[in-house]
Amino acid sequence: MNSSTVLQRLPTLKYVLVRYASAAQNQDLKKRQEAMMARSLPKQVSIPGVNHIILVSSGKGGVGKSTVSANLAVALGIELGERKVGLLDADVFGPSIPTMMNLEGSPDIVEGNKMVPLVNYGLKVMSMGFLVPGSGPVVWRGLMVMQAIQDLTKNVKWGPLDILVVDTPPGTGDTHLSLAQTLPLSGALVVTTSQKVALNAARKGAQMLEKVKVPIIGVVNNMSTFICSKCDTPSNIFGTNEGAQMLAKDFGVKVLSNIPLDPRIGELSDTGQPVVLAHPESKQFLPSTVCHSKDTEDA
């Protein structure tokens, strides 16, 4: 290559060198930004004496997530033994676990300024509902919510526990991020119904769990069918179960349970009686038969 050819190619060579230098600078800047973000993120710290933490998430309200949380915790307590399972109500703005677990009152404070969970059905239970007097609303900004989650997890004498079940609020906001960033989570259950709007919200919730590196254990399809009170025949009032099955498949997990919509479950929840204790023999699946109630006979 002679000197004239080199001179002709100088603009191209200069362009390449500038681009290369710019790319190197951008890469270096990206590494420094990632390092700064890593330093600013909260560190995950285990809760003393707690072996596993399981989130129950939905992405949407009204799908029965708290009912699933309460009954899951009670069922685990039956299997593992009393005082081996805890239930944390992480819904700061709308706590419902105190009602479902038939608990009220304020927790005692012990050495180290730790709160002692209330106990019923062999479970250790903590909720914002025990800390806010009366039925007044909690009107807080994000930082106050994050501090509340910190108090409910780290400033409570939870241990020793095999499993802590956490009932999370709807959505994908501050509570979920605080839990994922500050606690080593063993996994999460995604609760949905067969309705399209619930499935869409559940999918967003599952995507959020993936982004924050929380393993998804499986999907619970709640209110999958309606059980006739006269003949126990199931009807798919929210649509077929295919949507929940597709949701589970997309995230590489299984539908762990299809729970029917039974008025008795709601009635028992309102009176603080988990259905797994009140009706342990309750059927989850029934054959599809013709309803022989008096109404159809009259028709």
Summary of the structure (lengths in Angstrom):
residues: 299
radius of gyration: 25.7
end to end distance: 98.7
largest distance: 104.4
contacts: 901
relative contact order: 0.15
helix: 42%
strand: 20%
